[in-house]
Amino acid sequence: MIDHLKRKLLLIALVPLVFVSPVLALGPQSTPPCKVKHQRSALVTKVFKTGILQLQSGELVRLIGVMPVRQFDQPTSKMAKNLNAIGAKAIKLLQKQVAGKRVELHQSGRAHDRYDRLLAHVYGVDGKWIQGLLLHAGLARSFSYRDNRSCMQQMLALEKSAREGQRGLWRYKIFQPQQALQQKQLLRKRYRFTLVEGRVRKVAIVKRWVFLNFGDDWRTDFTIAIKKKYQRSIERDGLALGKLTGRRIRVRGWIERWNGPVIKVTHKEQIELLEEQ
């Protein structure tokens, strides 16, 4: 009787652990609870060093939503060698999970990129979500396009877990979110995919654009620029741009120069609201 009671108490104590972390509850091995349509099964015959998969049919597949670390052909600096090591780990993971194996391809949004490669979420025969595995290990960053952004919330959660755990590429400062007030440093990252954090000082609408300014001088400060034609869809998705004044946010995208450094935003998933420090 006593042993039976002990077992019941142990089970009751363990039940709450199931709900501790939404990231762990999701897990990179499970199908993410988002709208992704199963397209077909296919055999992967090759994994390229860029992370592109080749199918038995000859078609190429790009893993939508993740950006592996670019590898250098002839690395000379210590940092370049470190980045190559991370890129090599990502390719090794892909080879282990999919090379010579059948996979399930799921799609939502645009089906092909401009190079006619399939854009897909990829699952192994054991149900492992390949994008999730890469992000959880810190071997890729998450990004999206306006016409292909399924599963972004799940991918951002897995990326956050890796970033906070300093796994993979997140051990290196060059990948960490940059500060919006460091304009000169941001301009050095021109044409690079970058995460930027800061507090919005002012929201301004000028002609066909909505600007989120992070400094006192719009001619030099970091800015988020949003075409007005995208404003409605962003706000319909639940992000009220006019209410972001004073809020800390993180934005992801490619740094350009428009007076000061700027990231152009086309959809909600590029902007994350941050907790106050």
Secondary structure, DSSP 8 states (H G I E B T S, - for coil): -HHHHHHHHHHHHHGGGGGS-HHHHH-TTS--SS--EEEEEEEEEEE-TTS-EEETTS-EEEETTEEE----SS--SHHHHHHHHHHHHHHHHHHHHHTTSEEEEEE-S--B-TT--EEEEEEETT--BHHHHHHHTTSEEE--BTTB-TTHHHHHHHHHHHHHTT-GGGGSGGGS-EETT-HHHHHTTTTSEEEEEEE--EEEEETTEEEEE-SS-TTTS-EEEEEHHHHHHHHHTT--GGG-TT-EEEEEEEEEESSSEEEE--SGGGEEE----
